[in-house]
């Protein structure tokens, strides 16, 4: 049991270390443009992605670095993409908000809020006809639950029993506004019943809880039972974007969040179970060393050639 939990800890530390390094590189200049970090939300991709099969299709939001890493995209070409290097997963063309790595089952981020949900329905529908047995997973935030395209995608998936798992990362803020002030019923998972599909609210700071519910939802989808909505409750430790002044935070809010964030919580649990502190600390050290090496290698790669900007475009 502790081996599984240490593996979860490593997966989460790899995401945390990557995102912290991205924050540093954005401040220093090698990374430019809009960047959204998932610091504090690591347990959701860490718990979910281990249950996906090779043929499954994952569609993330613009806060998708952690999902790409958990799906198996190597850190070095991912760093290179964010730094506009030729060795990036998309040759430096996509950057933080638009990269994709289909060879790893990661079918990209999207800066149109909620746009991944109908795309996931398309992938699921195609899987019904190509014999792949594909399940599509759409990941989005709580604010996206109020987008018309997400409503239409859920209705379509339920009506045609498409193999889709809708994962809502509810970090309690729709960008800069508390989601509770924008909806009549703050339990977003309750909406699933209106579409005729299962809906569950999940502890999104517990990788094992996420794994359990994702496994069940994937099983339902593969057996022809249609889609499931999982509302994974979490909180981000950083702003909505790099540069967010976070003036909407309440006094003491971040201190409370830090006490229950997924890495701190799992670390405390491992210590309580008798796992030596040196073994737990070694996990963080390994993740940070891997991250530093990957970032250095990516930064040493040549920049993308502007002359190739029109290549690989489809209209």
N, C-alpha and C positions, 0 to 999 in steps of 0.2 A: 504493500500500500504506500509506504513512504517513497518507494522508487517512482511510482506514478506521480506522486505529489512533487517530488524533486524535479521530474521531467516537466511538469506544469510550471514550476518556478523558473526553470531555465528558459522555457518558451516565453514566459512573461518578461523575464529580465532581458532577453534578446530584443523584445519589442521596446521596452522602456529605455534601454541603453541606446538603441537606434534613434528613437525619437528625441532623446536628450542631445545626442550628437547632431541631429538635424537642426535642433534649436540653436546650438552653438554655431554651426556652419551658416545658418541663415543670418545670425548676428554678425558674423565675420565677413560674409560676402560671397563665398563659393556657391551658396544656394540663394537664388533670388525668387521673387514673386510670392504669391499667396501660399501659405503653408498652414495646414490644420493638423494638430497632433492628437494622439489618442492616449496620452499619459493618464493613467488611472483607469483605463478601460481595457486593459490587456487580457483579462481573464476570459472575455467573450471570444475573441479569435483563437486564443490558446486552447480553450475548451472545445470549440466547434470544429476547427479544421482537421483535427485528428480523426474525425468520424467520416470525412468526405472521401470518396473514392476517386480514382484517377480521372474518370470520365465526367465527374460532376463539375458544374460551372458555377463560379462564384462572382457575384457582381457587388462591388463595394461602393461606398460614398467617397467624397473627397477627403475623408478622414480614414484612408485605407491602407496606410503604410503597414500597420500591424497585421491586417488581414493578409496582405501580400506575403509578409515574412512567415506567418503561420501556415500559409498554403504551400510554402516551400521555395518561394523566390529568394535567391541568395542575396545577402546584404550588399556585396560589392557592386554588382550591376544596378541594384536599386539605388544605392548612393550615387552612382555615376549618372543615373537618369536624372536625379534631383539636382545634380550639379551641371547638367547640360553637357555631359561627356559623350564621346562617340561610343564608348563601351556600355552605355546605359541600356536598359532592357528595351527601350524604343529609340536607341541612338541619340538620346538627349532631346528628343522632340516633344515628349509628353510632359516632363517635369513632375512636380508633386501632385497635381490635381488630375492628370489625364493619362497616366501611364497604364499599360496593360502587359500581361505576361501569359498569353493563352497557353503556352506550352506547360505551364504549371497549374492550369485550370483557373487562373485568375484573369477574368475577362474585363478588368479595368475599373477605374474610378469614373465618376461623373460629377461635374459641377452643377448640373441641373438637378435641383433637389428632388429626390424620389424617382429619377429617371431610370435607375437600375431595376425597379420593380417590373415595368412592362418588358424590359429587355430580358429579364429572367424568365418571364412567361414565354417569350419567343424561343429561348433556349430549351425550356421544358417541352414545349409543343414539338419542336424539331426532334428532340430525343425520343418522343413517342413514335416517330416515323422512321428514324434512322437506325433503330435497333440498338442504340448505345446503352439504354437503361439509365440515361442521365437524369440526375436531380439537379435543379437549379436553386441556388441560394441567393437571395437578395438581402443586402444589409443597408439599413438607413437609420436615420435618427428619429427622435420623437416628433420633431417639427414636421418631418416628411409625411407623417401619418395624416396630416391635414391637407396634403396635396391631392388634387383630383386624379392625377395619373396613378397614384398608389391605390386609391379607392377603386379605380377601374381595373387595375391589375389584379387586385385581390378578388374582385367580383368575377372577373374572367377566369382566373385560376380555379376558383371554387366551382363555378358553373360547369367547367369542362374537366374538373378533377385533375388538374395538371400537377405534376410532381415538383412543387415549389415549396421551399421553406422561407418564409418571410421573417427576418430577424431585425427587430427594432431595438437599437441601442438607446435606451431611454436614460440619458444623462441629466434629465430634469430641466434642461435648458434648450429651448428652441432658439438657437443662436444666442441671443442676449436676453431672451425673455423666458421667465419660468413657464414651463408647459402647463402647469396646473392653472395658470391664469388665462389659458387660451382654449380650454376644453371644458365641457360640462361634466364629463366623467374622466378623471385622471387615470383610471385603469384602462390603458389603451388596448390591452389584450381582450377586454370585454367586447370590443368591436368585432372580433372574429365570429361570434355567434350570429351576427346579422348577415354575414356572408355565407354561413353554413359550413364553417370549418372550425377545427379546434383552435383554441387560443390559450396560452399559458403565460403567466407572469413568472419570471425566473430571476433568481439571485445572480445578477451579472457580474458580481465580484467573486464568484466561486466557480472556478473552471470546471470542477467536477459536476456541479449542478447544471451548468451550461451543456456539458458533454452528454449528460443523461437525457436532457430534453431534446437536444439536436439529434441524438441517436434515435430516439423514439419518433421524431418527426420525419427523419429520413426513412425509417422503416415503413411508416404509413405511406409516404410518397412512393416508395419502390413497390409496394403491394397494391398500388392503384387507388389508395384512399384519398388522394388529393393533397391540397396544401395545408400548412399549419402556420399560425402566427405565434412567434415567441417574442415577448416583451422582456428584454433583459435589462434589469435595473442596475444602473451604475452611476458614477459621477466622475467628471474629468477634473484633473488636478491643475489644469492649465486653462488659458482662455480659449474662446471659440477659434481664434486664429492667432498667429504670432503678431503681437502688437495690440491685442485686445487689452484695454485697461482694466477690465473686470470690475467696473464700478457698480455693477448690479449685484455683486456678492454681499451677503449679510456678514456683519462682524462675527469672527470666529468660525465661519463656514468652512474655510480651507483646513483649519486645525481638526475639525470634526471629520472631514472627508479623509484626511491623512491617516486617521486612526483605523478606518475601516477599508482603506483601499486594498486591492487584491494582493499585492506583493507583501505589504506589511501584515495582512491577515494570515496569509499562508505561511509566512516566516514564523509568526507567533504560534501557529498551530503545529508546525514541525518541531519547534523548540519544546512545546508542551508534550509532544509525543516522544521526546527523548532523542531526537536527531541532533548530533553534535553541532554546535554553532559553527565550528570551522568548516564542516561539510556544507552547511547552508551558505556561508560566506563565499566558499569556493565557487558556487554556482554563479553568484553575481560577478565575481572576478573573471570567470571564464567568459561570460557574456560580454563584459566590457572590453576584454582583450580582443575578442573576435571582432567586436564592433570597431574598435580603433584601427585594427589592421585592415578591415574592409574599407573604412573611410579613407585611409591613407592611400591605399591602392587605387581607389576610384578617383581621388583628387590628382593622382599622378598621370591618369589617362589623358589623352589629347581631347581638347574641346570638339564638340560636333562641328562639322564643316557647314557653314551657312549655305553653301552652294547646293547642299542636298536637301534643303528644307521642303522642296516640292516633291520629293520622292515618297513613295508609299502612301500617297493620298488617293482617296477614292471619292467620287462624287456621282 
